[in-house]
Amino acid sequence: MIEGLDKVLEGRDQPGLTEVRALLQRLLGGHEAEGRLIEEQTLQPRASRVFRLRFVINGRTRQLIVKRLRPEIGRRSELVEKRWLPAVGMSDNGPALLGSIVEPGGNCVWHAYDDLGPCELDVHRFDRKSVSAAIKLIARLHLQFARHPLLGEVRLHGCDLGIHFYDANVRDAIYALEACQPSSQQTPVRDSLLQRLSTLRKELPQRAEALDVWGGPETLLHGDLWSINVFVIPTAHGLHVRLIDWDHASVGPASYDLSTFLLRLPSQERSWVLDVYREETSRGGWCLPPMPMLNFLFETAEYARLANRIIWPAIALVQDRAPWAWESLGEVDQWFEGLAPVLPCETEMLDTKS
């Protein structure tokens, strides 16, 4: 018997708890296991969907992560773990999924993972060995999946983070913003964002050509390569890297993942990290563009993400008159204002064809 198992996540207004507890029972050794729940921690307080559970089972401590997901994201994450990463010999570089269950109403799924411990890549206490191990793993992922036959399946269950992502987000953000009805105080924010989006729309042909000429082959993208999703784990055989939270796994150019990862690092460290990536991918025959063009590709990815962040508060304003939405749009406008080149280099005139 495991004491406290029947109380896991009690009072947190979570669906499918009976099924979650049955899954945990199985993963912890079945009905023969003896132990107790000793700690329950919310890892994403705002979303309230990821939890760390700590047990003592048969005298040993066992920590698990349980995560609630929309069904389509749960399916995508399972494919990453069970099909896509194994296809290129990278089974041990995913998030260590132990099991999953579907909530009876079919509205969500729950995943259970091994807790990988406090091994997130720490960008505040910068360690070159850890970052080097991480970027080499990212390069390996991109190389292994370049033009891979499974990319069609990835695109079906994920999305396309190439120029279509940029184009669609800019257009959809314009549609939603134009439908908003701002007060006199809110008009400057809406007009500023519309002007920015209009400029991005005009730049679409140049950015599309740059991605076509310089973006390299399409590949599997993690889609959300913040440092908190990169675990560098010390082992007896050296550092072992795992990438977690594949909720946004998609198809697109490697520059999309690279810009996300590099922007979370100290600016003075980014060039050498890129050099490590360049060296790794050159072994597969890749030739990265010069820094000014890389910055242009990175900027395209960042602008696409910022445009995406406009859509949802704008829709909330149009449909629900959400009071928080204008503040969110103001934040996005400030992010546009503060966007700087990912890599340090002198400004040069870009020729997308050369």
Stockholm file with secondary structure:
# STOCKHOLM 1.0

chainA/1-354         MIEGLDKVLEGRDQPGLTEVRALLQRLLGGHEAEGRLIEEQTLQPRASRVFRLRFVINGRTRQLIVKRLRPEIGRRSELVEKRWLPAVGMSDNGPALLGSIVEPGGNCVWHAYDDLGPCELDVHRFDRKSVSAAIKLIARLHLQFARHPLLGEVRLHGCDLGIHFYDANVRDAIYALEACQPSSQQTPVRDSLLQRLSTLRKELPQRAEALDVWGGPETLLHGDLWSINVFVIPTAHGLHVRLIDWDHASVGPASYDLSTFLLRLPSQERSWVLDVYREETSRGGWCLPPMPMLNFLFETAEYARLANRIIWPAIALVQDRAPWAWESLGEVDQWFEGLAPVLPCETEMLDTKS
#=GR chainA/1-354 SS CEETGGGTTTTSCCTTHHHHHHHHHHHTTGGGCCEEEEEEEESCTTTCCEEEEEEEETTEEEEEEEEEECHHHHHHHHHIIIIIHHHTTCGGGSCCEEEEEECTTSSCEEEEEECCCSCBCCSSSCCHHHHHHHHHHHHHHHHHHTTCTTHHHHHHHSCBCSHHHHHHHHHHHHHHHHTCCCCTTTHHHHHHHHHHHHHHHHTHHHHHHHHHHHSCSCEEECSCCCGGGEEEEEETTEEEEEECCCTTCEEECHHHHHHHHHHTSCGGGHHHHHHHHHHHHHTTTCCCCCHHHHHHHHHHHHHHHHHHHHHHHHHHHHHHCCTTHHHHHHHHHHHHHHCCCSSCCCCCCCCTTC
#=GC SS_cons         CEETGGGTTTTSCCTTHHHHHHHHHHHTTGGGCCEEEEEEEESCTTTCCEEEEEEEETTEEEEEEEEEECHHHHHHHHHIIIIIHHHTTCGGGSCCEEEEEECTTSSCEEEEEECCCSCBCCSSSCCHHHHHHHHHHHHHHHHHHTTCTTHHHHHHHSCBCSHHHHHHHHHHHHHHHHTCCCCTTTHHHHHHHHHHHHHHHHTHHHHHHHHHHHSCSCEEECSCCCGGGEEEEEETTEEEEEECCCTTCEEECHHHHHHHHHHTSCGGGHHHHHHHHHHHHHTTTCCCCCHHHHHHHHHHHHHHHHHHHHHHHHHHHHHHCCTTHHHHHHHHHHHHHHCCCSSCCCCCCCCTTC
//
